[in-house]
Amino acid sequence: MGEHVDPRVDPWLIDESEFYEIESHADQMAFLIRYAVLAPSGHNAQPWSFRITHDGVEVFADYSRRVAIADPADRELMLSVGTAITNFRVAAAHFGYEATVLYQDRPEESLPVALIALRETCATPAALRRLFPAITARRTNRGEFETREIEPDAISELNEFMAAHSSFAHFLVPADRERAAELVEKADRILLKSRGFRSELADWVRPKSTDACDGICADGLGIPDPLASATPWFLRSFDVSALQAKRDRGLIELSAALLVITSEDDRVSLIRAGETLELLLLLLTRLHLNYSFINTPIEVETLRAQLWATLRSPHPPQLLLRIGYARSVPRPQPRRDSERTLVAP
Ligand SMILES: Cc1cc2nc3c(=O)[nH]c(=O)nc-3n(C[C@H](O)[C@H](O)[C@H](O)COP(=O)(O)O)c2cc1C
């Protein structure tokens, strides 16, 4: 019998010194992919796979891991693929590789969506290297945040980041916060009233201790242990829309700031926006800030248009996040073993 692997623990424990003992290029790439799979993804579906090539990896969108009701146009799926690309690049930079990402224009689902070519160098970008420890420390935190304002040093790093990535990431100005909160409340009421939406979400909820390698464990959703096993049944059976709308409004009121990720809806723009998202989440983690997603207004087309109208961006919104200081999330969410994401050469 093989050793028992805990998908909430083992994928997150990587001994980086092992990298220096690896001799083959293919094994080095497989090692970097262990960091890629720790990236965040909608519903923790992890919709990605990788094929190792002679100079890097090909990245595939795994359409079998679609979340069809919440994400019918695969926008969050592509954003998620982008987050994995960033983790790969950050890990590559840490171990002395410069990465070039090339995007696939052809739409066939069997083709990779991106190619990452690596070149060994002794001068990888410090901005990427500094994010490396955040790959294993990052967690989505759906709990309450403190009312504390963001420290001035953190604000200036974030402002610098926003300026450098201005087509993809923005702070919501305080005057627009109330409007965004109203749209979240409206969207929660629409989406969580829908039995289909709730039932799909329920399919991805897991108990605290699980052998499942994907989905979201109930403790990560803020559901206490005795109720955790009943959560999928509860979600399927009851209209939780009013409850969620009230909870989200409270969480927004407690957050220090709201952020929006914007991009056009084509595949390449979405992947690049996902790459920027993960750079931002790793930066927030490095700055000891927490974040969670409050995307519901973007998942209802009419409300998405209303949110867009309040933004000063030529590109439509893709994700809405709140940030702030909070107690850290004790346990990470599960991951598939990275070897299961490898496509044979
Ligand atoms: C594109 C994208 C969309 C997401 N949307 C939501 C969301 O609407 N609500 C939410 O609570 N979490 C959302 N998440 C967070 C994921 O659920 C989370 O990344 C996943 O469960 C893994 O947990 P971790 O981020 O702590 O590793 C999203 C993540 C990504 C990358």
Ligand as a Chemical Component Dictionary entry (heavy atoms), coordinates in Angstrom:
data_LIG
# 
_chem_comp.id                   LIG 
_chem_comp.type                 NON-POLYMER 
_chem_comp.pdbx_formal_charge   0 
_chem_comp.three_letter_code    LIG 
# 
loop_
_chem_comp_atom.comp_id 
_chem_comp_atom.atom_id 
_chem_comp_atom.alt_atom_id 
_chem_comp_atom.type_symbol 
_chem_comp_atom.charge 
_chem_comp_atom.model_Cartn_x 
_chem_comp_atom.model_Cartn_y 
_chem_comp_atom.model_Cartn_z 
_chem_comp_atom.pdbx_ordinal 
LIG C1  C1  C 0 -10.719 33.312 -11.630 1  
LIG C2  C2  C 0 -11.092 33.022 -10.211 2  
LIG C3  C3  C 0 -12.386 33.241 -9.768  3  
LIG C4  C4  C 0 -12.734 33.000 -8.441  4  
LIG N1  N1  N 0 -14.009 33.281 -8.024  5  
LIG C5  C5  C 0 -14.337 33.124 -6.723  6  
LIG C6  C6  C 0 -15.627 33.515 -6.247  7  
LIG O1  O1  O 0 -16.449 34.020 -7.020  8  
LIG N2  N2  N 0 -15.898 33.355 -4.931  9  
LIG C7  C7  C 0 -14.988 32.832 -4.057  10 
LIG O2  O2  O 0 -15.293 32.723 -2.880  11 
LIG N3  N3  N 0 -13.754 32.444 -4.476  12 
LIG C8  C8  C 0 -13.408 32.595 -5.777  13 
LIG N4  N4  N 0 -12.159 32.253 -6.218  14 
LIG C9  C9  C 0 -11.193 31.690 -5.250  15 
LIG C10 C10 C 0 -11.134 30.172 -5.388  16 
LIG O3  O3  O 0 -12.295 29.571 -4.890  17 
LIG C11 C11 C 0 -9.869  29.672 -4.669  18 
LIG O4  O4  O 0 -8.755  30.126 -5.378  19 
LIG C12 C12 C 0 -9.827  28.161 -4.589  20 
LIG O5  O5  O 0 -10.849 27.666 -3.784  21 
LIG C13 C13 C 0 -8.494  27.668 -4.035  22 
LIG O6  O6  O 0 -8.241  28.193 -2.769  23 
LIG P1  P1  P 0 -6.954  29.073 -2.484  24 
LIG O7  O7  O 0 -7.045  30.302 -3.320  25 
LIG O8  O8  O 0 -7.010  29.384 -1.014  26 
LIG O9  O9  O 0 -5.742  28.264 -2.846  27 
LIG C14 C14 C 0 -11.774 32.484 -7.534  28 
LIG C15 C15 C 0 -10.470 32.259 -7.986  29 
LIG C16 C16 C 0 -10.124 32.534 -9.300  30 
LIG C17 C17 C 0 -8.700  32.318 -9.765  31 
# 
loop_
_chem_comp_bond.comp_id 
_chem_comp_bond.atom_id_1 
_chem_comp_bond.atom_id_2 
_chem_comp_bond.value_order 
_chem_comp_bond.pdbx_ordinal 
LIG C1  C2  SING 1  
LIG C2  C3  SING 2  
LIG C2  C16 DOUB 3  
LIG C3  C4  DOUB 4  
LIG C4  N1  SING 5  
LIG C4  C14 SING 6  
LIG N1  C5  DOUB 7  
LIG C5  C6  SING 8  
LIG C5  C8  SING 9  
LIG C6  O1  DOUB 10 
LIG C6  N2  SING 11 
LIG N2  C7  SING 12 
LIG C7  O2  DOUB 13 
LIG C7  N3  SING 14 
LIG N3  C8  DOUB 15 
LIG C8  N4  SING 16 
LIG N4  C9  SING 17 
LIG N4  C14 SING 18 
LIG C9  C10 SING 19 
LIG C10 O3  SING 20 
LIG C10 C11 SING 21 
LIG C11 O4  SING 22 
LIG C11 C12 SING 23 
LIG C12 O5  SING 24 
LIG C12 C13 SING 25 
LIG C13 O6  SING 26 
LIG O6  P1  SING 27 
LIG P1  O7  DOUB 28 
LIG P1  O8  SING 29 
LIG P1  O9  SING 30 
LIG C14 C15 DOUB 31 
LIG C15 C16 SING 32 
LIG C16 C17 SING 33 
# 
